Amino acid sequence: MTESHTPVLRPRGPVMLDVAGTVLTDAERERICDPLVGGVILFARNFTDSEQLAALTAEIRALRDPAPIIAVDHEGGRVQRFRGNGFTRLPPMRRLGEAWEADHVGALAAARATGYVLAAELLAHGVDLSFTPVLDLDYGGSRVIGDRAFHRDPQVVASLAQALCAGMADAGMGCVGKHFPGHGFVEADSHVDMPVDERGFDAIWDEDIAPYRHRLGRQLAGVMPAHVVYANVDPNPAGFSPFWLQDVLRGRLGFKGVIFSDDLTMEGATLAGDIVARSRAALEAGCDMVLVCNRPDLAEELLDRWAPEVPPESSARIAALSARSAVPDPFALELHPVYQQARAAVAELVGDTA
């Protein structure tokens, strides 16, 4: 940070990047203050304990005004970046789908409690946004989705996800649906492969897009498209496709929130070229904010070489992202009765007796 500790007055830009460790380096502080940057995504490597995480997010926030959006992939199950020391063990979303089979009402209550705990704990530590819920359908064959999905039935997915998002909203956090229009049908993992879905548009619209057509779609603060090619619909991966993002998501579905690219360093994004070409393609397709993770060299290259013309409406959507925690810090959260009740419900769901 600067010696005066005065934040840089600068609107949020269209790039979300990551940091390497549990404290910021001088190079990372400089990158976060770059005009192109608007957010920081955290990973498990950025967390050791509750106090450290709160200090890290406070320093990130203090660098610029308005503060960068601080985000994380914190879904539950195997995709939970922060564990222990201030964070409750969250179930994979499939567990809520299983609960639905036994008791619809109880499953909705459990989903809402899970959403509340998820968001309240993050907000108390200075994290604004989690890239959740996964709205992909559980077709049973995806290597990357698996138990991250709620259910095979799109109406069950929509109902449980809406309850989860309502719990997150109770805590003060918006939700980000992913991976539009649907990653659950293909087996390949877009982190390391280029998945291709051969189905036609009508099948995808009727099944995978159904949760976004549900009233849940109007509650989402953000949507993240899939690095998947739907070969019989469009030759581009969804995140680089004006058809999927502008015609379908914005046009037919009327989505008004922020569209985040998935990580542009993933194998499924390399089809678009180098990091500048990928970012340009994502923005031109309709993304508002692009993610560049785990490759500080590519983040540096992007900030040095990219000079995008960001549409005013895109800047306005990024500026409008906000979170409002009802509880100021992790210590106060422990004493909050709504949180205590919700955490007990989550513990029962995952089988924690401690």
N, C-alpha and C positions, 0 to 999 in steps of 0.2 A: 504494500500500500504506500501511497505518497506520504512524505514526512508530515504533512499537515493533516492527514487523515480526512481530507475533504473529498467526498465522492465526486466523480466526474459526472457532469450534467449531460446526459446523452440518451436519446430514445433507444428502445430495444431494437436491435437489428434482427435479421432473419436466420442467424446461425446459432445452433446450440452445440457446445463442445463439452469435453470432459476434462478432468484433472487427474493427475497421476497418483496422488497419495492422500495422506490425512491432514497435510498442511499445504498451503499454496507456495509455489516457487515464484520468484520474481518474473520469470517468463510467463507463467500462467496468469499472474496479475495483469501483466501487460496485454495478454491475449483477451482476457475477459473485458478489458476496457476498450477493446477495438470497436469502432462504430458498427461493424457487421454483426457483432455478437449480441444476442438477446437472452441467452439462457445457458445454464450449466446442468449437465446430467451427471448424477453420482452413481457409483457402483459399490460393490462390497468392499473393494480395496480402499475406499474412502472412509471406512468406518472401523473404529476400534471400540468405542464406548459412547455412551450418551453425551457426556460432557464434551468430548472431542468433536462429535458431529455438530453439536450446537455451535461450538466455536468456529468450525469451518464454514458453516452456512452464514454465520454472522459476518465473517470476514468477506465472503463473496458478496453479500448484500451491501456492505459498506463501501465497495469499490466504485459504485456508480448509482446514479439516481435518474430514472426509476431503477430499482434493483433488478438484476437479472432474474428471470424465472428459474428456480431451482427444481429440477425434476429427477425422477428415479423410476426404474422398472421394479415395482414393488407390488406383486400380484397376490402372493401367497404360494404355498407349496414350494416347489423347487426354484421359483422365481421370486425370492424375497431377499433383497440385497442386505438388509440390516436385520441381524438376529441376536437375541439376548440383550441384556443391559439396556433396558428401556423399550424393547420391542417384543411384542407378543408373537408366538408362533402362529402363523395363519394357515388355514387349510388350502390345499389346491381347490380350484373352483369345481372340479368334478365331484368333490365331497358334498358340495351344496346340491348338485344335480342328483346325487344318490339320496340325499335327505328329502328332496322333492318327491321321489318315488314313494316314500313312506308317509309323508305329511307335507302337503303343499303349503299350508299356512305356517307351519313350523320352519320350513325351509326358507320362506320369504323373511321371516323374523331373523333367522340365523344369518341370512345374506346381508340384511340391513345392519345387524350388529357387527359383522365382519367388516363392512364398509366403513362403519364409524371408527372402529379400532384402527384399521389401516390408516385412515386419513388423520385421525386425531394424533396418533403417535408421530407421524411424519410432520404435521404442522407444528407440533410442540417442539420439534427439533429444527425448525426453520426451512423445511422442504415444502414447496408450494404445490407440487403436482406429481401424481403417479400415473404412468402410462398403463392404465387398467380401466375397464375390464376387457379381457379377451372375449370377443363376440364370435369367434370362429366356432363352427360346429364340430362336434366330436364324431367324425366319420370312422375313427378307430385305426387309421393307418398313418397319420402324420407323425414323423419323427420329432418335430419341433413343438407341436401343439400338445398332443396327448392329454394328460390330466389338467392342463391349463384351461381347457374348455369346460363349460358348465354341463353341456348335454348335447345330444344329437338333434333334439327337437328345437327348431328355431324359436318357437313360442315360449318354451321353457327357458331357453337362453335369454330371451328378451325380458321375461318376468323376473328371473333371478338377478340379471344384470341391473335392471331398473331398481330393485330393492337394494343391491349393493351400492349403486350410485346415490340413492336416497340417503343411505347411511353416511356416505362420504360428504354429501351436501349438509347433513346435520352437523358434521364436524367443521364444515367451512371450506371444503375442497371440491373442485370440479373433477370430472372424469373424462378419460380419453379412450374411446373405443378402438379396438384394433382386431384383426388386420384387414381393412376394407379392400375388396368386397368379400374376402374370405380366404383363409390360408389352410383350413382344416381338411380339404379334400385331397390335396397333394401330399405325397409321402416325403418329398425332398425338403431339406432344411435350407432356407435361403441364406443362412449365415455362411454356408459352405458350398451351396449349389445354386443353380438357376432353375427353380421349380416351374413346371409348365402344366397348366390345368387345361384340358382339352374340351371341357364342357361348353355348351352354348350359353348365350346370355340368359335365356328364359330359365334354365335350370339354376343358374347362380342367383338370379333375381328372386325366384320363388323360394329358394332355400337359404343361401348364405346371406343375402341382403335383407332377409325378412326382419332380423333384429333391428336394423337401422330404419326400416319402415314403420316399426312399432313406435309408440309414443316416446320410448327411450331415446330415439334419435333426436328429439327436440331437447333432451336434457344434457346431451354430450357437450362438454366444453371444447373437446378436440376429437379428431379422428386421425389414426395412423394407417396409411395404406400398406398393402402387402408388396414385398418384392417377389411377385409371382406374375408370370406371363399367362394370360388367358387367351390362348393362341387362336381360338375361333371367334374371338371378339375384337381384340386389338393386339398388334405385334409388340407393344411396349409393356414392360412391367407396370402394374397399377400405379405405382408411385411416380411414374414418368408419363402417365397417360392422361391427356386432356379429356378423353372420352370418359374414363372412370371418375376423374376428380371434378371436372367442370360439368359435363353433360349429365352424369348420373348422380354424383354426390351433391353437388351444388344445385344442379338443375332439377332433376326428377325428385330428389329427396329434400331439397330446400335447406340443406345444412348451412348454418350461419357461423359456426365456430372455426377454430384454428385447425388447419390441416398440417400435421407434422410428417415429414418424411421419416421412414425407418432409417436406421443407421446407413449412411452412404458408403461406409467402408465394407459392408457385407458383400459377399460374392454375388448375391442377387442384384446388386446395384452396378456392378462393373460393366454391364452391357452398354451403359451410357457413355463410357469413356473415362477420362481422368477425373480427379475430384472436382475440378472447376466445371467440366462438362456435365458431371452428374448433378451438381448443385444448380447449374443453369437449367438443365432439363427438368428437374423437380419443381423449380420455381415457375417455369413457363407452363408446366402441366397443371399447376394450381396449388402446389404446396405453399404454405406461408412461412414455415420454418424448417430448415434442414439440419439433420443431426450428423455430426462427424465424431465418431467415438473410437478410442483406443489407438489412434494414429495421430499423435501430436504433430508429426511431420506433415501430414496431409492437412491438418487444421491450419498450420502455419502457412502452407502453400496456398490454401484457399483464401485466407485473410490477405495475403500479399497480392494475389493475382485477380481476385474476383471483384468486379465493380457492378453489381446488379442494379437495375432499376426496379425497386420494390413498389408494387402497386399501392396506392394510398389506402385502399380498403384492407390490404394485407397487413400493413403497418398498424392500422386501427385495431384489427383483430388481435394482434400480438400485444398491443398496448393495453387492451381490455382484460387480458388474463390477470386474474387476481385470486388470492386465497385469504380467508379470514378465520384465523384460529380463535375458537372460543376460550382456549386455555393457553396461558402465556408461555409455559415451559414444562418440561417433563416432570418436574417435581410437583407442580400444581395438578398435573394430569392424574397422577397417582391417587389424589384425593377427590377427584371429580366423580360424583355418584353415577352419572350417566355412563361414563367410561368404565367404571368398575363393573356395572351391570352388563355392559356390552362385552367386556373382556371375559367375564364368567361364561357368557353364552358361547364365545369362541372357544374357550378352553374345553367346554363340554363337547363341542363339535369335533375338535381334533383329538379328544381323549386325554388331555392333560389333566392330571389330578393334583398336581403341585399347586 
